[in-house]
Amino acid sequence: MRTQGLSTSEANGCSKPCHVCAICGGVSGNVIHSAREMMLGTGHVFRYVECAACGCLQLLEPPPDMARYYPVDYCGFQMGKASGRFLKGARRFFRRLRNRGFFEGSGWAGRVLARRYRYPQLSAFARMRVGRGSRILDVGCGSGKLLLDLKELGYTNLLGVDLYVPQSMDFGDGVRVIKGGMGCLAGTAWDVVMFHHSFEHMLDPAGVLRLAANLLAPRGKCMIGIPIVGWAWDHYGVQWVQLDAPRHLFLHTEKSFRILADSAGLQVYEVHYDSSEFQFWGSELYARGVAQVSVDMAKPRSIFSWRELRRFRRWAEGLNSERRGDQAIFCLVKR
């Protein structure tokens, strides 16, 4: 049974102002939910409308000062840390070995590490079998970590854009991150345009998808990883960790995303569910009123037992196989 917490839900009748779904245009039966901001622990309350027709969750009143919810230490802007010269070198060695393990022709050690240590963005990219000389654009790239990993793997034409990074960055060797949006790239063509958990942060997803379609080369591909409204939402309601109010503006079902893609002239040719145990332990923390800022999210073992985490991991694998996990990667081409 869904645990709503603060949520107040009401059906939209014609006698009240109706909230029209921005994805499918549905009105009848839509429901309002109120959720608190929990990552930073501000407790600010935001309202979402849940479309009864396509299932999409949409933030009703995005704050005008959205940048305040992306502080300089926001998780997407961090490059990761290592203590000590040897540890840093060792981590880099094993990281590079793991990264190669996602691609064909890698050795057994890399494949073992790739199975053991998740990297959904790189794993999905590897499945696309993109040539090393391909033009690759990462939208909402944050610190550019994925681009730097691709550079180490031999990719040479890499660019990232992000509205909320503190400043533009030039890492050298052809790897750059531009503080801005896709609008500054008009007239360019890309073989791959990808959004890794950035698309849900976009204020105008339909317009963004049309821009992405316009930037694709004739045989280009678009890859979008997003949270998915599924079992975790049904069970946790507004305590679902990936609701992430107010940063996540649109949270799709597979149905609503396909409607959106079709409206932009794009066709979904593959969907891969890749949710993890985070949907359980992160939501359990929120249900207890614990903000992310107050705990070390990189060390769930300090909060949950290894047995609990193992059980969560197995549940996540089962939900993914049933297409009910809380995140998925969509691969698209032009129609």
Buried (B, 14 or more C-beta within 10 A) or exposed (E): EBBBBEBEEEEBEEEEEBBBBBBBEBBEEBBBBBBBBBBBBBEBEBBBBBBBBBBBBBBBEEEEEBEEBBEEEBEBBEEEEEEEEEEEEEBEEBBBBBBBBBBEEBEEEBBEBBEEEBBBBBBBBBBBEBEEEBBBBBBBBBBBBBBBBBBEBEBBBBBBBBBBBEEEBEBEEEBBBBBEBBEEBEEEBBBBBBBBBBBBBBEEBBEBBBBBBBBBBEEBBBBBBBBBBBBBBEBBBBBBBBBBBBBBBBBBBBBBBBBBBEBBBBBBEBBBBBBBBBBBBBBBBBBEEBBBEEEEBEEBEEBBEEEBBEBBBEBBBEBBEEEBBBBBBBBBBBE
